[in-house]
Amino acid sequence: MLIGKIIQLVHLSQQSPLRGVRLVSEHNDHGYGVLRDDAGREVFFSHEVVAGPRGFDDLRRGQAVEFTLDDPFLRAASLQIVAGHGQLAPAAT
């Protein structure tokens, strides 16, 4: 698997409504993103390729991820968070 960092996330529920398109704001697990791999290439991915219990909702900008590439389109075929990297630190109390 290849390693990259997420540089952009777009949740569809945060988008402005488009005429003739219905978005359900209660469901924030749909969207797409872009990551940058070690070679500096930008790779597109959509919500359905993200592994994990909450999938797309678990992703954060700057987070390290492992992915497989769907050549020749620079599109991720699968994506998962790298364990121990890019995780948010717990809030101090």
C-alpha positions in Angstrom: 0.0 0.0 0.0 1.1 3.6 -0.7 1.2 6.3 2.0 -0.2 9.8 1.6 -1.6 12.8 3.6 -5.1 14.2 3.1 -5.0 17.7 1.7 -8.7 18.3 1.0 -12.1 16.9 2.2 -15.5 17.9 0.9 -18.5 16.6 2.8 -21.6 16.7 0.5 -23.9 17.8 3.4 -21.8 21.0 3.7 -22.2 22.0 0.0 -24.7 24.6 -1.1 -27.9 23.2 -2.5 -28.0 22.7 -6.2 -31.2 22.9 -8.2 -32.7 19.4 -8.8 -30.3 17.8 -6.3 -31.4 16.7 -2.8 -28.8 16.5 0.0 -29.6 15.1 3.4 -27.8 17.3 5.9 -28.1 14.7 8.7 -25.8 12.3 6.9 -22.3 13.7 6.7 -20.6 10.4 5.6 -20.7 11.1 1.9 -18.2 13.2 0.0 -14.8 13.1 -1.6 -11.2 14.2 -1.0 -7.7 14.6 -2.3 -4.5 13.3 -0.9 -0.9 13.9 -1.7 1.3 10.8 -2.0 5.1 10.6 -1.3 5.9 11.4 -4.9 3.9 14.7 -4.7 1.0 13.5 -6.9 -2.5 14.5 -6.0 -4.8 11.5 -5.8 -8.7 11.7 -5.7 -10.8 9.5 -3.6 -14.5 9.2 -2.9 -16.3 8.2 0.3 -17.1 4.6 -0.7 -13.4 3.6 -0.7 -12.7 4.6 2.9 -12.4 1.7 5.4 -13.4 1.9 9.0 -16.5 1.9 11.2 -17.4 5.5 10.5 -15.5 5.6 7.1 -15.4 9.1 5.6 -16.4 10.8 8.9 -13.2 9.6 10.6 -10.9 11.5 8.1 -9.2 14.8 8.9 -7.1 17.1 6.8 -3.4 16.4 7.2 -4.0 12.8 8.4 -1.7 10.1 7.1 -3.5 7.3 5.2 -2.6 4.1 3.3 -4.2 3.6 -0.1 -4.1 1.6 -3.2 -4.1 3.3 -6.6 -6.5 2.7 -9.4 -4.1 3.3 -12.3 -4.0 5.2 -14.7 -6.5 7.7 -13.2 -4.8 8.7 -10.0 -7.8 7.6 -8.1 -7.7 5.6 -4.8 -9.3 2.2 -5.0 -9.1 1.7 -1.2 -8.1 4.0 1.7 -7.5 3.5 5.4 -6.1 5.6 8.2 -2.5 4.8 9.2 -2.7 3.5 12.8 -0.9 5.8 15.2 -0.3 8.6 12.6 -2.4 11.7 12.0 -4.7 11.0 14.9 -6.1 13.9 16.8 -4.8 14.1 20.4 -7.3 13.8 23.2 -8.4 17.1 24.6 -6.7 18.2 27.9 -9.0 18.4 30.9 
